[in-house]
């Protein structure tokens, strides 16, 4: 992903001087104590979830540089990021757009992080208004970029959850995710993500690229099973999680490359129409679907699988196929491989 993070919370009682001296932090509005804590939380979230960080760019303002240093321990000042507001400098805009076009990561490569301000390069479109400490996450699709999600400071803090180690069971697919289940060598994902193919490239949490065999698809419930031997992916378990789940319970949705969002269950029997056209009762949450979320697991606070995330058109929140439906379909595929 290309991740734009607005600098963390600042002390608005001490505004920028006129004119500001970019080499003198005393002339600038700087991070507050809360902002410094939030910046450290962002860095902790990346490390805890295993989200890999490549280049870290920052504007020359001290509040941006400090946010990057506190979160990631390093930063490369990219001049021009500070010239996009209040009136954008078109030359700076064009230069930054070209820089991102050349250096934005492809799927499976370490994330590019840009720590700047509420206005950022226009190639990352649509623009998402982000508050201090908030992030906008984009994925590259050819020469264009697509907005995947926004992450608030409170959601960064959610990465501290003990359930996050479950991200080590999740692999990245070209258009989503898959995760290891209790059956040795078996991954579960959405059927629509592997439509029409017998094999598919996957990226393991450590960045290793492998090829998985598509054992079969159950289009009616949007579930597919993949075979991937010879990996150390830990299995995720369902147990009694769905049976004891209640509306209002906290949940975590895990997508590709360790992306995680947090929310609560809104409905355990919500009718949805799956990509294949089937209508089934599903689990609806108020958590945003994480980047690369389709095919990933929906977990309760204990790290137990409640369902398999899927794509519902025009619905940004995480919706999941119940785990009992997904389990039955996956076991059927393992016993009777081939599309149905």
ZIMORA-V327919 format. One line per field, one symbol per residue. ss: DSSP state (H for helix, E for strand, L for the rest). psi: psi as a letter, one per 40 degrees, with the letter a starting at -180 (. if undefined). A space follows every 10 residues. Layout:
ss=???
psi=???
This chain:
ss=LEEEEELLLE LLLLLLLLLL LLLLHHHLLL ELHHHHHHHH HHHHHHHHHL LLEEEEEELL LHHHHHHHHH HHLLLEELLL HHHLLLLLLH HHHHHHHHHH HHHLLLLLLL EEEEEELLLL LLLLLLLLLL LLLLEEEEEE ELLEEEEEEE ELHHHHHHLL LHHHHHHHHE EEELLEEEEE LLLLLEEEEL HHHHLLLLEE EEELLLLLEE EEEEEEEEHH HLEEEEELLL LLLLLLLLLL HHHHLLLLLE EEEELHHHLE EEEEEEEEEE EEELLLLLEE EEEEEEEELL LLLLLLEEEE LLLLEEEEEE LLLLLLEEEE EEHHHHHHHH HHHHHLLLLL
psi=ihhhhiiihi geegiiihii heehdeeihi iidddddddd ddddddddee hihbihiiie iddddddddd deeiihhhid defeidhhhd dddddddddd ddehiiheii ihhhhbaehi hedgiihhhh iheiihhiih gbeiihhdii hiddddddee ieededdeeh ihidfaiiih adhhehiiai deefheidii hihideehhi hihhdiigdd efhihihhif ifhiiiidbe dddeiiheii ihhhaifehh iiaihdhefh hihideeihi hihhieiihi hfdheiihia eeehhdihii hhheheihhi hidddddddd dddddgiii.
